Amino acid sequence: MGKKLKTIKPIAPEDLQSGMYVAVTRVTVEYGPGFCSDTTMLPDGFKPKEVSYLPYPGGVPLKVIDVCVPFVLVELPNRRCQTIDLRRVEIARVSKRYGKSSFERLKRVKEDAGEVEAF
């Protein structure tokens, strides 16, 4: 048989550890009515609408630096750090090999053509 197919693996917040590689698989945002940008000022009984979308570009690896659930401090391929709120995004673990090789290649892309976005 051929090579074993590598796939992403959903991961529970309590299983996140420093040094592992993850990718954002879904982002959820809340929208209120167009006249009200602050959802805390909505009329009683009004519920904001949740909209989920797939990140673009997808599959950008993020290296976990530290975890304090629901927040995760990650490093992007461009060496910048960012916090992720696990109440708003879904993440999955990617293989160490994919994470390392993507980090190296995306670092070069960033240096040549601009920033690399995770989501």
C-alpha positions as a printed Julia matrix, in Angstrom:
119×3 Matrix{Float64}:
   0.0    0.0    0.0
   0.95   3.66  -0.32
   1.71   6.31   2.24
  -0.58   6.82   5.2
  -2.92   9.75   4.57
  -2.49  12.54   7.12
  -5.62  14.39   8.2
  -6.41  17.11  10.7
  -7.72  15.99  14.06
 -10.27  17.93  16.11
  -8.82  18.79  19.5
 -10.47  19.64  22.79
  -9.32  22.86  24.5
  -8.01  20.92  27.5
  -5.76  18.84  25.23
  -3.91  21.83  23.73
  -0.22  21.96  24.59
   2.64  24.34  23.89
   4.57  23.39  20.77
   1.77  21.65  18.87
   0.54  22.92  15.52
  -3.11  23.75  14.89
  -5.19  25.37  12.15
  -8.42  27.34  12.31
 -11.2   25.34  10.63
 -14.22  27.59  11.29
 -14.84  31.16  12.46
 -18.11  32.34  14.03
 -19.16  35.99  14.31
 -22.28  37.62  15.74
 -24.27  40.3   13.94
 -26.91  42.58  15.36
 -29.2   44.87  13.41
 -27.48  47.27  11.02
 -28.27  50.29  13.2
 -26.53  48.83  16.25
 -22.87  47.83  16.07
 -22.67  47.09  19.83
 -24.63  43.91  20.6
 -24.8   44.85  24.31
 -27.18  47.68  23.37
 -29.76  45.5   21.61
 -33.42  45.63  22.67
 -34.61  43.05  25.2
 -35.4   39.73  23.61
 -33.37  40.38  20.47
 -30.77  37.74  19.8
 -27.83  38.48  17.54
 -27.43  36.22  14.53
 -24.43  33.92  14.42
 -22.71  33.41  11.1
 -19.97  30.83  10.58
 -17.51  30.75   7.73
 -14.47  28.85   6.6
 -11.23  30.82   6.94
  -9.47  31.97   3.82
  -6.84  30.92   3.15
  -7.45  27.67   4.97
  -4.89  25.39   6.55
  -2.43  28.03   7.74
  -0.6   26.36  10.63
  -0.37  28.12  13.98
   2.11  27.07  16.66
   0.63  26.96  20.17
   2.72  29.03  22.58
   0.5   29.01  25.68
  -3.05  28.15  26.72
  -5.45  29.7   29.23
  -8.84  28.34  28.15
 -10.72  29.83  26.32
  -7.7   31.78  25.04
  -4.76  30.39  23.1
  -1.6   32.32  22.29
  -0.28  31.21  18.91
   2.61  32.08  16.63
   1.89  32.65  12.95
   4.34  31.69  10.19
   5.42  35.35   9.95
   6.61  35.02  13.59
   3.91  37.35  14.91
   1.84  36.23  17.88
  -1.92  36.35  18.13
  -4.53  35.26  20.65
  -7.41  33.03  19.63
 -10.72  32.92  21.5
 -11.95  29.33  21.34
 -15.53  30.54  21.83
 -15.35  32.12  18.37
 -13.18  29.72  16.38
 -12.85  25.99  15.92
  -9.36  24.58  15.6
  -7.88  21.22  14.69
  -4.48  19.72  15.21
  -2.25  19.33  12.18
   0.76  17.03  11.98
   4.1   18.28  13.25
   5.62  17.64   9.84
   2.95  19.73   8.06
   3.29  22.5   10.65
   7.07  22.74  10.39
   7.26  22.56   6.6
   4.4   25.06   6.18
   5.99  27.47   8.64
   9.23  27.46   6.64
   7.58  27.91   3.26
   5.01  30.49   4.39
   7.77  32.46   6.09
   9.47  32.77   2.7
   6.18  33.77   1.02
   5.69  36.49   3.63
   9.19  37.84   3.07
   8.71  37.89  -0.7
   5.09  38.97  -1.17
   3.61  40.4    2.0
   1.74  39.12   5.02
   0.24  35.67   5.53
  -3.15  35.65   7.25
  -4.45  32.79   9.38
  -8.14  33.73   9.21
